[in-house]
Amino acid sequence: MAKTFNINPSQLKLTHLAWNDPHVKNLLAYGPSRSGKSAILTSIIVNRAIAYPGTKHAIFRKTLRSCHSHLFHGTFPEVMDMLYPTWQRDLVSRIAKADNVVEFHNGSKIFFEGLDPTRIDKVLGAQYATAWINECNEIDDYEIVQQLASRMADTAQFVNNGKPVFHEDGSPVMSRSLMLFDCNPDLKSDWEHRTFIDNVHPTSGKPFSEKAKPKWKSLFLPAQENAGNLEESYLEDLAERYDGSPNMESRFLIGQWRDDNPNALFRKSMFKYKEVNKDFLVRIVIGVDPAGSSGNNSDYTGIVVVGQGWDNHAYVLEDASIRGTPEKWAAEVSKMYDKWDADLIVAEKNYGGEMVEHTIRTHRRNIPVKMVTATRGKIIRAEPVQMLYLKGQVFHTDSHKDLEAQMCDYKPETKKSPDRMDALVWALTELMKLSGKVSGQVKLVSRGGMPGLG
């Protein structure tokens, strides 16, 4: 049975702002997870592409990879199937998967792009009628937003049912530029809170002029209103997932901004992003932090994949953490081992002892597993990893939202186990040899024929 799109009151209000507010140029939808932000923004940008023939529109995310996987192959076709079941025949003339472009019969195009440094020049080479930055608080540099705003110059006449629309005075109704944003609220110091909520320039701190304020509008979308589009137990499961993690609960369950955590070991400013090909990596390690139980209320089993590049930097490749039985998470570990052609699995044995290794080997008899024991506190174990981040030696190949939120959330009194962070710490500790003394030169064995680094 095909899914239907049940629009809720807040989504209707957001749509009204986008289409009918004559002043708004920047529109933010914020709220907790699964509150319908991406679905309604997809609807808005698609309908603008239909209404203004021959115009260019763009959907952005932090990296091209995440935009491609989460939006081009995820949210966009899912929402289109609900809104326009025959869209691939009636609305779209071409889906260029190689270029991440959807072309409409009326000549309009929607581009899917990343805002990482390697892509920004291409992005700024075009002009757009609409630009949507998905998960906008992943963009740390507000200058990128300003640069993109300078490209909002594409325009065309409004067409309704195939007929051009005119004002009463006979002048054509033209499109106006619109930048769309969405996020799960995080820190009050983030640029999107400074601009949309505080109405101040995030770099200078100067208040917006009275003339500028109407151009910035925001709307909170509560998840409860979107319950008709969710699985029956989703919100309850989400509450259980973040119970004991107040910062993650605030962001993903409640959807509210918070003050910086002064005691956090990791901060958003430490996260640097860079895409990397697997051939560039000389060693890949998977860290595993098994959950102490496997019930519905159990912790997640942390499963994080990291790799060391030819540049001796570490790359966080994937967060595959999962909740489930030992058989389920062991199967996921085996899957990651094959997907990344990993060299080693490092697993904590404090919970389950030798059974942890046995469980992993049931899915792959000869899989290389190194068991480690936590003899020091989490903060002490994580401090060498923190130093790697501070020195700029760790890059994330994508925005690993749950992992990064947990890293910034954790402090000694946190009740919830930092499963993802623990898995990351174990993996990076092994990969970068943080727990042992290494002297002399280390020769790196080639994966793709490049010479080793001394």
C-alpha positions as a Markdown table, in Angstrom:
| # | Residue | x | y | z |
|---|---|---|---|---|
| 1 | Met | 0.0 | 0.0 | 0.0 |
| 2 | Ala | 1.4 | 3.4 | -1.0 |
| 3 | Lys | 2.2 | 5.9 | 1.7 |
| 4 | Thr | 0.2 | 9.1 | 1.8 |
| 5 | Phe | 1.4 | 12.6 | 2.9 |
| 6 | Asn | -0.7 | 13.9 | 5.8 |
| 7 | Ile | 0.1 | 17.6 | 6.0 |
| 8 | Asn | -0.1 | 19.0 | 9.5 |
| 9 | Pro | -0.9 | 22.5 | 10.8 |
| 10 | Ser | 2.7 | 23.7 | 11.2 |
| 11 | Gln | 3.6 | 22.5 | 7.7 |
| 12 | Leu | 0.6 | 24.4 | 6.3 |
| 13 | Lys | 1.8 | 27.5 | 8.1 |
| 14 | Leu | 5.3 | 27.1 | 6.8 |
| 15 | Thr | 4.0 | 26.7 | 3.3 |
| 16 | His | 1.9 | 29.9 | 3.7 |
| 17 | Leu | 5.0 | 31.8 | 4.8 |
| 18 | Ala | 7.0 | 30.5 | 1.8 |
| 19 | Trp | 4.4 | 31.5 | -0.7 |
| 20 | Asn | 2.5 | 34.4 | 0.7 |
| 21 | Asp | 4.8 | 36.4 | 2.9 |
| 22 | Pro | 6.1 | 39.2 | 0.6 |
| 23 | His | 9.1 | 40.0 | 2.8 |
| 24 | Val | 10.6 | 36.7 | 3.7 |
| 25 | Lys | 13.8 | 35.7 | 2.0 |
| 26 | Asn | 15.2 | 33.3 | 4.6 |
| 27 | Leu | 12.9 | 30.7 | 6.1 |
| 28 | Leu | 14.0 | 28.3 | 8.9 |
| 29 | Ala | 12.0 | 25.2 | 9.9 |
| 30 | Tyr | 13.3 | 23.8 | 13.2 |
| 31 | Gly | 12.2 | 21.1 | 15.6 |
| 32 | Pro | 12.9 | 17.6 | 16.8 |
| 33 | Ser | 13.6 | 14.5 | 14.7 |
| 34 | Arg | 10.8 | 13.4 | 12.3 |
| 35 | Ser | 8.7 | 16.6 | 12.7 |
| 36 | Gly | 8.2 | 16.8 | 9.0 |
| 37 | Lys | 10.7 | 19.5 | 8.2 |
| 38 | Ser | 12.4 | 17.8 | 5.2 |
| 39 | Ala | 9.1 | 16.6 | 3.7 |
| 40 | Ile | 7.4 | 20.0 | 3.6 |
| 41 | Leu | 10.6 | 21.8 | 2.4 |
| 42 | Thr | 10.8 | 19.2 | -0.4 |
| 43 | Ser | 7.2 | 20.0 | -1.3 |
| 44 | Ile | 7.9 | 23.8 | -1.3 |
| 45 | Ile | 11.0 | 23.6 | -3.5 |
| 46 | Val | 9.4 | 21.2 | -6.0 |
| 47 | Asn | 6.2 | 23.4 | -6.3 |
| 48 | Arg | 8.4 | 26.5 | -6.9 |
| 49 | Ala | 10.2 | 24.6 | -9.7 |
| 50 | Ile | 6.8 | 23.7 | -11.2 |
| 51 | Ala | 5.4 | 27.2 | -10.8 |
| 52 | Tyr | 8.4 | 29.1 | -12.3 |
| 53 | Pro | 9.4 | 27.4 | -15.6 |
| 54 | Gly | 13.1 | 27.3 | -16.6 |
| 55 | Thr | 14.4 | 28.2 | -13.1 |
| 56 | Lys | 17.2 | 26.6 | -11.2 |
| 57 | His | 16.8 | 25.4 | -7.6 |
| 58 | Ala | 19.2 | 23.6 | -5.3 |
| 59 | Ile | 19.2 | 21.3 | -2.3 |
| 60 | Phe | 22.4 | 21.4 | -0.2 |
| 61 | Arg | 23.9 | 19.5 | 2.7 |
| 62 | Lys | 27.3 | 19.6 | 4.4 |
| 63 | Thr | 28.8 | 17.1 | 2.0 |
| 64 | Leu | 27.9 | 15.8 | -1.5 |
| 65 | Arg | 27.9 | 12.3 | -0.2 |
| 66 | Ser | 25.3 | 13.0 | 2.5 |
| 67 | Cys | 23.2 | 15.0 | 0.1 |
| 68 | His | 23.3 | 12.2 | -2.4 |
| 69 | Ser | 22.5 | 9.4 | 0.0 |
| 70 | His | 20.0 | 11.1 | 2.3 |
| 71 | Leu | 18.2 | 13.5 | -0.1 |
| 72 | Phe | 18.7 | 12.6 | -3.8 |
| 73 | His | 18.2 | 8.8 | -3.1 |
| 74 | Gly | 16.1 | 9.2 | 0.1 |
| 75 | Thr | 13.9 | 12.0 | 1.1 |
| 76 | Phe | 13.3 | 13.5 | -2.4 |
| 77 | Pro | 11.9 | 10.4 | -4.1 |
| 78 | Glu | 10.0 | 9.3 | -1.0 |
| 79 | Val | 8.2 | 12.6 | -0.7 |
| 80 | Met | 7.6 | 12.8 | -4.5 |
| 81 | Asp | 6.0 | 9.3 | -4.5 |
| 82 | Met | 3.5 | 10.6 | -1.9 |
| 83 | Leu | 2.8 | 14.0 | -3.4 |
| 84 | Tyr | 2.8 | 13.0 | -7.1 |
| 85 | Pro | 2.6 | 9.2 | -7.6 |
| 86 | Thr | 3.2 | 9.6 | -11.3 |
| 87 | Trp | 5.9 | 12.3 | -11.0 |
| 88 | Gln | 8.6 | 10.4 | -13.0 |
| 89 | Arg | 6.3 | 10.4 | -16.0 |
| 90 | Asp | 4.2 | 13.5 | -15.7 |
| 91 | Leu | 6.6 | 16.1 | -14.1 |
| 92 | Val | 10.2 | 15.0 | -14.7 |
| 93 | Ser | 11.9 | 14.7 | -18.1 |
| 94 | Arg | 15.3 | 13.4 | -16.8 |
| 95 | Ile | 16.9 | 12.2 | -13.6 |
| 96 | Ala | 20.7 | 12.7 | -14.1 |
| 97 | Lys | 22.1 | 10.4 | -11.4 |
| 98 | Ala | 25.7 | 11.1 | -12.5 |
| 99 | Asp | 25.2 | 14.8 | -11.9 |
| 100 | Asn | 22.6 | 14.7 | -9.1 |
| 101 | Val | 20.1 | 16.8 | -11.1 |
| 102 | Val | 16.4 | 16.4 | -11.6 |
| 103 | Glu | 15.1 | 18.1 | -14.7 |
| 104 | Phe | 11.4 | 18.9 | -15.2 |
| 105 | His | 9.3 | 19.0 | -18.4 |
| 106 | Asn | 9.0 | 22.8 | -18.0 |
| 107 | Gly | 12.7 | 23.3 | -18.1 |
| 108 | Ser | 13.3 | 23.8 | -14.3 |
| 109 | Lys | 16.1 | 22.0 | -12.6 |
| 110 | Ile | 16.8 | 20.9 | -9.0 |
| 111 | Phe | 20.5 | 20.4 | -8.2 |
| 112 | Phe | 21.7 | 18.3 | -5.3 |
| 113 | Glu | 25.0 | 19.5 | -4.0 |
| 114 | Gly | 27.5 | 19.5 | -1.1 |
| 115 | Leu | 28.9 | 22.7 | 0.5 |
| 116 | Asp | 32.2 | 21.2 | 1.4 |
| 117 | Pro | 35.3 | 23.1 | 0.2 |
| 118 | Thr | 35.9 | 20.9 | -2.8 |
| 119 | Arg | 32.4 | 21.7 | -4.2 |
| 120 | Ile | 31.8 | 25.3 | -3.2 |
| 121 | Asp | 33.3 | 26.8 | -6.4 |
| 122 | Lys | 30.9 | 24.8 | -8.6 |
| 123 | Val | 28.0 | 25.8 | -6.4 |
| 124 | Leu | 28.8 | 29.5 | -6.6 |
| 125 | Gly | 29.1 | 29.2 | -10.4 |
| 126 | Ala | 25.3 | 29.1 | -10.8 |
| 127 | Gln | 22.3 | 31.2 | -9.9 |
| 128 | Tyr | 19.2 | 29.9 | -8.1 |
| 129 | Ala | 15.6 | 30.9 | -7.5 |
| 130 | Thr | 15.4 | 28.6 | -4.4 |
| 131 | Ala | 18.2 | 27.2 | -2.2 |
| 132 | Trp | 17.5 | 24.8 | 0.7 |
| 133 | Ile | 20.3 | 23.9 | 3.1 |
| 134 | Asn | 19.3 | 20.7 | 4.9 |
| 135 | Glu | 20.6 | 20.2 | 8.4 |
| 136 | Cys | 21.9 | 23.8 | 8.3 |
| 137 | Asn | 23.6 | 23.7 | 11.7 |
| 138 | Glu | 26.2 | 21.3 | 10.2 |
| 139 | Ile | 27.5 | 24.3 | 8.3 |
| 140 | Asp | 29.9 | 26.0 | 10.8 |
| 141 | Asp | 31.1 | 28.8 | 8.5 |
| 142 | Tyr | 28.4 | 31.4 | 8.1 |
| 143 | Glu | 30.4 | 32.9 | 5.2 |
| 144 | Ile | 29.3 | 30.0 | 3.1 |
| 145 | Val | 25.7 | 31.0 | 3.7 |
| 146 | Gln | 26.5 | 34.6 | 2.7 |
| 147 | Gln | 28.3 | 33.4 | -0.5 |
| 148 | Leu | 25.3 | 31.3 | -1.4 |
| 149 | Ala | 22.9 | 34.2 | -0.8 |
| 150 | Ser | 24.8 | 36.2 | -3.4 |
| 151 | Arg | 23.8 | 33.6 | -6.0 |
| 152 | Met | 20.0 | 34.0 | -5.4 |
| 153 | Ala | 19.3 | 35.8 | -8.7 |
| 154 | Asp | 17.4 | 33.4 | -10.9 |
| 155 | Thr | 13.8 | 34.5 | -11.7 |
| 156 | Ala | 10.9 | 33.7 | -14.0 |
| 157 | Gln | 7.2 | 34.5 | -14.4 |
| 158 | Phe | 4.7 | 32.6 | -12.4 |
| 159 | Val | 2.7 | 30.1 | -14.5 |
| 160 | Asn | -0.5 | 28.5 | -13.3 |
| 161 | Asn | -2.1 | 25.6 | -15.2 |
| 162 | Gly | 0.0 | 26.5 | -18.2 |
| 163 | Lys | -1.0 | 30.2 | -18.2 |
| 164 | Pro | 1.3 | 33.1 | -17.2 |
| 165 | Val | 0.0 | 35.1 | -14.2 |
| 166 | Phe | -0.2 | 38.9 | -14.1 |
| 167 | His | -0.8 | 41.5 | -11.4 |
| 168 | Glu | -3.9 | 43.7 | -11.6 |
| 169 | Asp | -1.8 | 46.4 | -13.2 |
| 170 | Gly | -0.8 | 44.1 | -16.0 |
| 171 | Ser | 2.8 | 43.4 | -14.8 |
| 172 | Pro | 4.0 | 39.8 | -14.6 |
| 173 | Val | 4.0 | 38.0 | -11.3 |
| 174 | Met | 7.7 | 37.1 | -10.9 |
| 175 | Ser | 9.4 | 34.7 | -8.6 |
| 176 | Arg | 11.3 | 36.1 | -5.6 |
| 177 | Ser | 14.4 | 34.5 | -4.3 |
| 178 | Leu | 14.0 | 32.2 | -1.2 |
| 179 | Met | 16.5 | 30.5 | 0.9 |
| 180 | Leu | 15.2 | 27.6 | 3.0 |
| 181 | Phe | 16.8 | 26.1 | 6.1 |
| 182 | Asp | 16.1 | 23.3 | 8.5 |
| 183 | Cys | 17.7 | 21.8 | 11.6 |
| 184 | Asn | 17.4 | 20.0 | 14.9 |
| 185 | Pro | 18.3 | 22.9 | 17.2 |
| 186 | Asp | 21.6 | 22.6 | 18.9 |
| 187 | Leu | 23.6 | 25.5 | 20.4 |
| 188 | Lys | 22.5 | 29.1 | 21.0 |
| 189 | Ser | 25.9 | 30.2 | 19.8 |
| 190 | Asp | 25.2 | 28.6 | 16.3 |
| 191 | Trp | 24.7 | 31.1 | 13.5 |
| 192 | Glu | 21.1 | 30.0 | 12.8 |
| 193 | His | 20.1 | 30.9 | 16.3 |
| 194 | Arg | 21.9 | 34.2 | 16.1 |
| 195 | Thr | 20.3 | 35.1 | 12.9 |
| 196 | Phe | 16.7 | 33.7 | 13.0 |
| 197 | Ile | 16.1 | 33.9 | 16.8 |
| 198 | Asp | 18.3 | 36.7 | 18.1 |
| 199 | Asn | 18.2 | 38.7 | 14.8 |
| 200 | Val | 21.8 | 39.7 | 15.0 |
| 201 | His | 24.7 | 39.2 | 12.6 |
| 202 | Pro | 26.6 | 36.1 | 13.8 |
| 203 | Thr | 30.1 | 37.5 | 13.1 |
| 204 | Ser | 29.8 | 41.1 | 14.0 |
| 205 | Gly | 27.1 | 40.8 | 16.7 |
| 206 | Lys | 25.3 | 43.8 | 15.3 |
| 207 | Pro | 21.5 | 43.7 | 15.5 |
| 208 | Phe | 19.5 | 43.5 | 12.3 |
| 209 | Ser | 17.9 | 46.7 | 11.1 |
| 210 | Glu | 14.1 | 47.0 | 11.3 |
| 211 | Lys | 14.1 | 46.7 | 7.5 |
| 212 | Ala | 16.0 | 43.4 | 7.6 |
| 213 | Lys | 14.1 | 41.6 | 10.3 |
| 214 | Pro | 11.0 | 40.7 | 8.2 |
| 215 | Lys | 13.4 | 38.9 | 5.7 |
| 216 | Trp | 14.2 | 36.3 | 8.4 |
| 217 | Lys | 11.3 | 34.0 | 9.5 |
| 218 | Ser | 11.4 | 30.8 | 11.5 |
| 219 | Leu | 8.8 | 28.3 | 12.6 |
| 220 | Phe | 8.9 | 25.5 | 15.1 |
| 221 | Leu | 7.5 | 22.1 | 13.9 |
| 222 | Pro | 6.6 | 19.8 | 16.8 |
| 223 | Ala | 6.9 | 16.0 | 16.1 |
| 224 | Gln | 3.6 | 15.3 | 17.8 |
| 225 | Glu | 1.8 | 17.1 | 14.9 |
| 226 | Asn | 3.5 | 14.8 | 12.5 |
| 227 | Ala | 2.5 | 11.6 | 14.2 |
| 228 | Gly | 0.2 | 10.7 | 11.3 |
| 229 | Asn | 3.2 | 10.3 | 9.1 |
| 230 | Leu | 5.2 | 8.2 | 11.6 |
| 231 | Glu | 5.3 | 4.6 | 12.9 |
| 232 | Glu | 3.0 | 4.2 | 15.9 |
| 233 | Ser | 5.8 | 3.7 | 18.4 |
| 234 | Tyr | 8.4 | 6.0 | 16.9 |
| 235 | Leu | 8.1 | 8.9 | 19.4 |
| 236 | Glu | 8.0 | 6.5 | 22.3 |
| 237 | Asp | 11.1 | 4.7 | 21.0 |
| 238 | Leu | 12.9 | 8.0 | 20.5 |
| 239 | Ala | 12.2 | 9.1 | 24.1 |
| 240 | Glu | 13.7 | 5.8 | 25.4 |
| 241 | Arg | 16.7 | 6.2 | 23.1 |
| 242 | Tyr | 17.7 | 9.6 | 24.5 |
| 243 | Asp | 16.6 | 9.1 | 28.1 |
| 244 | Gly | 19.6 | 10.0 | 30.4 |
| 245 | Ser | 21.2 | 12.2 | 27.7 |
| 246 | Pro | 19.7 | 15.7 | 28.3 |
| 247 | Asn | 21.5 | 17.5 | 25.5 |
| 248 | Met | 20.6 | 14.9 | 22.9 |
| 249 | Glu | 17.0 | 14.8 | 24.3 |
| 250 | Ser | 16.9 | 18.6 | 24.0 |
| 251 | Arg | 18.0 | 18.5 | 20.4 |
| 252 | Phe | 16.3 | 15.5 | 18.8 |
| 253 | Leu | 13.3 | 14.8 | 21.1 |
| 254 | Ile | 12.2 | 18.3 | 22.2 |
| 255 | Gly | 13.8 | 20.4 | 19.5 |
| 256 | Gln | 15.1 | 23.3 | 21.5 |
| 257 | Trp | 18.4 | 25.3 | 21.5 |
| 258 | Arg | 20.7 | 25.0 | 24.5 |
| 259 | Asp | 23.7 | 26.7 | 26.0 |
| 260 | Asp | 27.2 | 25.3 | 25.3 |
| 261 | Asn | 28.3 | 22.5 | 27.6 |
| 262 | Pro | 31.4 | 24.0 | 29.4 |
| 263 | Asn | 32.5 | 20.5 | 30.6 |
| 264 | Ala | 32.3 | 18.8 | 27.2 |
| 265 | Leu | 35.4 | 16.9 | 26.1 |
| 266 | Phe | 34.5 | 17.5 | 22.4 |
| 267 | Arg | 33.0 | 20.6 | 20.7 |
| 268 | Lys | 31.4 | 21.2 | 17.3 |
| 269 | Ser | 34.3 | 23.4 | 16.3 |
| 270 | Met | 36.7 | 20.4 | 16.5 |
| 271 | Phe | 34.9 | 18.5 | 13.7 |
| 272 | Lys | 36.5 | 19.0 | 10.3 |
| 273 | Tyr | 35.2 | 17.4 | 7.2 |
| 274 | Lys | 36.9 | 15.9 | 4.2 |
| 275 | Glu | 35.8 | 13.2 | 1.8 |
| 276 | Val | 38.3 | 10.4 | 1.0 |
| 277 | Asn | 38.5 | 7.5 | -1.3 |
| 278 | Lys | 39.0 | 4.0 | 0.2 |
| 279 | Asp | 42.2 | 3.6 | -1.9 |
| 280 | Phe | 43.7 | 6.5 | -0.1 |
| 281 | Leu | 43.5 | 4.6 | 3.2 |
| 282 | Val | 46.3 | 2.3 | 4.4 |
| 283 | Arg | 44.5 | 0.8 | 7.4 |
| 284 | Ile | 40.9 | 0.5 | 8.5 |
| 285 | Val | 39.7 | -0.4 | 12.0 |
| 286 | Ile | 36.2 | -1.0 | 13.3 |
| 287 | Gly | 35.6 | -0.1 | 16.9 |
| 288 | Val | 32.8 | -2.0 | 18.8 |
| 289 | Asp | 31.3 | -1.2 | 22.1 |
| 290 | Pro | 28.8 | -3.9 | 22.9 |
| 291 | Ala | 25.6 | -3.1 | 24.8 |
| 292 | Gly | 25.2 | -4.7 | 28.2 |
| 293 | Ser | 21.8 | -6.1 | 27.3 |
| 294 | Ser | 19.7 | -6.6 | 24.2 |
| 295 | Gly | 16.2 | -5.6 | 25.3 |
| 296 | Asn | 14.0 | -2.8 | 23.9 |
| 297 | Asn | 15.5 | -0.4 | 26.4 |
| 298 | Ser | 19.1 | -1.4 | 26.0 |
| 299 | Asp | 21.9 | 0.8 | 24.9 |
| 300 | Tyr | 23.0 | 0.8 | 21.3 |
| 301 | Thr | 26.0 | -1.3 | 20.4 |
| 302 | Gly | 28.6 | 1.3 | 19.2 |
| 303 | Ile | 30.0 | 0.4 | 15.8 |
| 304 | Val | 32.3 | 3.0 | 14.2 |
| 305 | Val | 34.6 | 2.6 | 11.2 |
| 306 | Val | 37.8 | 4.7 | 11.0 |
| 307 | Gly | 40.7 | 4.7 | 8.6 |
| 308 | Gln | 44.3 | 6.0 | 8.4 |
| 309 | Gly | 45.2 | 7.9 | 5.3 |
| 310 | Trp | 48.5 | 8.3 | 3.4 |
| 311 | Asp | 48.7 | 11.7 | 5.1 |
| 312 | Asn | 48.8 | 10.0 | 8.5 |
| 313 | His | 45.5 | 11.6 | 9.4 |
| 314 | Ala | 42.5 | 9.6 | 10.7 |
| 315 | Tyr | 39.2 | 9.6 | 8.9 |
| 316 | Val | 35.9 | 8.7 | 10.6 |
| 317 | Leu | 34.2 | 6.7 | 7.8 |
| 318 | Glu | 30.9 | 5.5 | 9.1 |
| 319 | Asp | 28.8 | 5.2 | 12.3 |
| 320 | Ala | 26.9 | 1.9 | 12.0 |
| 321 | Ser | 25.8 | 1.7 | 15.7 |
| 322 | Ile | 22.7 | -0.4 | 16.2 |
| 323 | Arg | 20.3 | -1.6 | 18.9 |
| 324 | Gly | 19.5 | -5.3 | 18.9 |
| 325 | Thr | 20.5 | -8.8 | 19.9 |
| 326 | Pro | 24.1 | -9.9 | 19.8 |
| 327 | Glu | 23.4 | -11.8 | 16.6 |
| 328 | Lys | 22.0 | -8.6 | 15.0 |
| 329 | Trp | 25.0 | -6.3 | 15.9 |
| 330 | Ala | 27.5 | -9.0 | 15.1 |
| 331 | Ala | 26.0 | -9.3 | 11.6 |
| 332 | Glu | 26.3 | -5.5 | 11.3 |
| 333 | Val | 30.0 | -5.7 | 12.3 |
| 334 | Ser | 30.6 | -8.4 | 9.7 |
| 335 | Lys | 28.8 | -6.2 | 7.1 |
| 336 | Met | 31.0 | -3.2 | 7.8 |
| 337 | Tyr | 34.1 | -5.4 | 7.7 |
| 338 | Asp | 33.2 | -6.5 | 4.2 |
| 339 | Lys | 32.0 | -3.1 | 3.0 |
| 340 | Trp | 35.2 | -1.3 | 4.0 |
| 341 | Asp | 37.6 | -4.2 | 3.5 |
| 342 | Ala | 38.7 | -3.6 | 7.1 |
| 343 | Asp | 42.0 | -4.8 | 8.7 |
| 344 | Leu | 40.9 | -5.3 | 12.3 |
| 345 | Ile | 38.0 | -5.2 | 14.7 |
| 346 | Val | 38.6 | -3.8 | 18.2 |
| 347 | Ala | 35.9 | -4.8 | 20.7 |
| 348 | Glu | 35.5 | -4.0 | 24.4 |
| 349 | Lys | 35.0 | -7.2 | 26.5 |
| 350 | Asn | 33.9 | -5.7 | 29.8 |
| 351 | Tyr | 30.3 | -6.8 | 28.9 |
| 352 | Gly | 30.2 | -10.4 | 27.9 |
| 353 | Gly | 33.9 | -11.3 | 28.1 |
| 354 | Glu | 35.0 | -13.9 | 25.6 |
| 355 | Met | 31.4 | -14.2 | 24.4 |
| 356 | Val | 31.8 | -10.9 | 22.5 |
| 357 | Glu | 34.6 | -12.4 | 20.4 |
| 358 | His | 32.6 | -15.6 | 20.0 |
| 359 | Thr | 29.5 | -13.7 | 18.8 |
| 360 | Ile | 31.5 | -11.8 | 16.2 |
| 361 | Arg | 33.2 | -15.0 | 14.9 |
| 362 | Thr | 29.9 | -16.8 | 14.4 |
| 363 | His | 29.4 | -14.6 | 11.4 |
| 364 | Arg | 33.0 | -14.8 | 10.1 |
| 365 | Arg | 35.2 | -17.6 | 11.5 |
| 366 | Asn | 38.6 | -16.1 | 10.7 |
| 367 | Ile | 37.7 | -12.4 | 11.1 |
| 368 | Pro | 40.6 | -10.6 | 12.9 |
| 369 | Val | 39.3 | -9.4 | 16.4 |
| 370 | Lys | 41.3 | -7.7 | 19.1 |
| 371 | Met | 39.6 | -7.7 | 22.5 |
| 372 | Val | 40.3 | -4.7 | 24.8 |
| 373 | Thr | 39.5 | -4.1 | 28.5 |
| 374 | Ala | 38.4 | -0.8 | 29.9 |
| 375 | Thr | 40.7 | -0.3 | 33.0 |
| 376 | Arg | 40.5 | 3.5 | 33.0 |
| 377 | Gly | 37.6 | 5.9 | 33.1 |
| 378 | Lys | 36.0 | 7.1 | 29.8 |
| 379 | Ile | 37.3 | 10.6 | 30.1 |
| 380 | Ile | 40.9 | 9.5 | 30.6 |
| 381 | Arg | 40.6 | 7.0 | 27.6 |
| 382 | Ala | 39.1 | 9.7 | 25.4 |
| 383 | Glu | 41.6 | 12.5 | 26.2 |
| 384 | Pro | 44.3 | 11.3 | 23.7 |
| 385 | Val | 41.6 | 11.2 | 21.0 |
| 386 | Gln | 40.5 | 14.7 | 22.0 |
| 387 | Met | 44.1 | 15.8 | 21.4 |
| 388 | Leu | 44.0 | 14.3 | 17.9 |
| 389 | Tyr | 40.9 | 16.4 | 17.1 |
| 390 | Leu | 42.5 | 19.6 | 18.6 |
| 391 | Lys | 45.6 | 19.1 | 16.5 |
| 392 | Gly | 43.4 | 18.7 | 13.4 |
| 393 | Gln | 44.5 | 15.1 | 12.7 |
| 394 | Val | 40.9 | 13.7 | 12.5 |
| 395 | Phe | 38.5 | 14.3 | 9.7 |
| 396 | His | 34.9 | 13.1 | 9.4 |
| 397 | Thr | 34.0 | 12.0 | 5.8 |
| 398 | Asp | 30.3 | 12.9 | 6.5 |
| 399 | Ser | 28.3 | 14.5 | 9.2 |
| 400 | His | 27.7 | 11.7 | 11.7 |
| 401 | Lys | 25.0 | 13.5 | 13.5 |
| 402 | Asp | 24.3 | 11.1 | 16.3 |
| 403 | Leu | 27.9 | 10.3 | 17.0 |
| 404 | Glu | 28.9 | 14.0 | 17.0 |
| 405 | Ala | 26.0 | 14.9 | 19.3 |
| 406 | Gln | 27.0 | 12.2 | 21.7 |
| 407 | Met | 30.6 | 13.4 | 21.7 |
| 408 | Cys | 29.5 | 17.0 | 22.5 |
| 409 | Asp | 27.0 | 15.8 | 25.1 |
| 410 | Tyr | 29.2 | 13.5 | 27.2 |
| 411 | Lys | 30.5 | 14.6 | 30.6 |
| 412 | Pro | 31.4 | 12.5 | 33.7 |
| 413 | Glu | 28.0 | 12.7 | 35.2 |
| 414 | Thr | 26.1 | 11.6 | 32.1 |
| 415 | Lys | 24.0 | 8.6 | 32.9 |
| 416 | Lys | 23.6 | 7.3 | 29.4 |
| 417 | Ser | 26.4 | 5.1 | 28.0 |
| 418 | Pro | 28.2 | 6.9 | 25.2 |
| 419 | Asp | 28.2 | 3.8 | 23.0 |
| 420 | Arg | 29.1 | 5.5 | 19.7 |
| 421 | Met | 31.8 | 7.6 | 21.3 |
| 422 | Asp | 33.3 | 4.6 | 23.1 |
| 423 | Ala | 33.5 | 2.7 | 19.8 |
| 424 | Leu | 35.2 | 5.7 | 18.2 |
| 425 | Val | 37.7 | 6.0 | 21.0 |
| 426 | Trp | 38.6 | 2.3 | 20.8 |
| 427 | Ala | 39.0 | 2.4 | 17.1 |
| 428 | Leu | 41.1 | 5.6 | 17.0 |
| 429 | Thr | 43.2 | 4.4 | 19.9 |
| 430 | Glu | 44.1 | 1.3 | 18.0 |
| 431 | Leu | 44.4 | 3.0 | 14.6 |
| 432 | Met | 46.7 | 5.8 | 15.8 |
| 433 | Lys | 48.6 | 3.8 | 18.4 |
| 434 | Leu | 47.5 | 6.1 | 21.2 |
| 435 | Ser | 47.8 | 3.5 | 24.0 |
| 436 | Gly | 51.3 | 2.3 | 23.4 |
| 437 | Lys | 54.8 | 3.7 | 22.9 |
| 438 | Val | 55.9 | 3.6 | 19.3 |
| 439 | Ser | 59.5 | 4.5 | 18.4 |
| 440 | Gly | 61.3 | 4.9 | 15.1 |
| 441 | Gln | 59.6 | 4.9 | 11.7 |
| 442 | Val | 56.5 | 3.0 | 10.9 |
| 443 | Lys | 56.3 | 1.6 | 7.3 |
| 444 | Leu | 52.7 | 1.6 | 6.0 |
| 445 | Val | 51.7 | -1.3 | 3.8 |
| 446 | Ser | 50.2 | -0.2 | 0.5 |
| 447 | Arg | 46.6 | -0.9 | -0.4 |
| 448 | Gly | 46.8 | 0.6 | -3.9 |
| 449 | Gly | 50.5 | 0.7 | -4.8 |
| 450 | Met | 51.5 | 4.0 | -3.2 |
| 451 | Pro | 54.8 | 4.1 | -1.4 |
| 452 | Gly | 54.8 | 3.9 | 2.4 |
| 453 | Leu | 55.2 | 7.0 | 4.6 |
| 454 | Gly | 58.1 | 7.2 | 7.0 |
